[in-house]
Amino acid sequence: DTAVSQTPKYLVTQMGNDKSIKCEQNLGHDTMYWYKQDSKKFLKIMFSYNNKELIINETVPNRFSPKSPDKAHLNLHINSLELGDSAVYFCASSQDGDGLRETQYFGPGTRLLVL
Amino acid sequence: GENVEQHPSTLSVQEGDSAVIKCTYSDSASNYFPWYKQELGKGPQLIIDIRSNVGEKKDQRIAVTLNKTAKHFSLHITETQPEDSAVYFCAASDSGGSNYKLTFGKGTLLTVNP
């Protein structure tokens, strides 16, 4: 069974469109994350939610809006897509507790291409 | 904020040789240092990690060393195999704060030639 899953795996869309990426984890973890990996493979944190509350927001344009309906899901909605949004987006999760939260488990990624 | 530098950006070795990847970090408060392996088309997978109260940790062919004074840590892979070929990322985190943010290095593309 997949621990952290993302849908869709591939997303090709036109500039100006609005799209969503979904993430689910079945690990019972309390904290979920969104990362962006650019064409040079650089991984950068975008958002983090703990028990549905936003705890990290790394100066991401407000066209990006994360939504956590429950602690097992963290979705990413992107408005007015731009060419520079093309990247691979990874969801991750970790467990609360001393010595646990730092260990993050990643999903398979969503490859977004904006034309 | 934390800054993690990783070298080399690419590394090519012959099967059976050892591979070493080095990282430095800037924030002395960082105390957790994981290494991730990312195969083509997949998400990063944790392969080993080390905390600041330990100087070295081994798991079969993989070892990580940490020098807190110099603020650097290294990944050592012995007896490399073609399936070790991947992009490897180091990261650093300050688990003493309220946000357990991982700051990643820029990655090392390791190629193991048969």
Interface residues (C-beta under 8 A of the other chain):
Chain A: V4 T31 K40 K41 F42 L43 K44 I45 S48 I55 I56 F90 A92 S94 G99 R101 E102 T103 Q104 Y105 F106 G107 P108 G109
Chain B: Y32 P34 Y36 Q38 G41 K42 G43 P44 Q45 L46 D49 R51 V87 F89 S93 S95 S98 N99 Y100 K101 L102 T103 F104 K106 G107
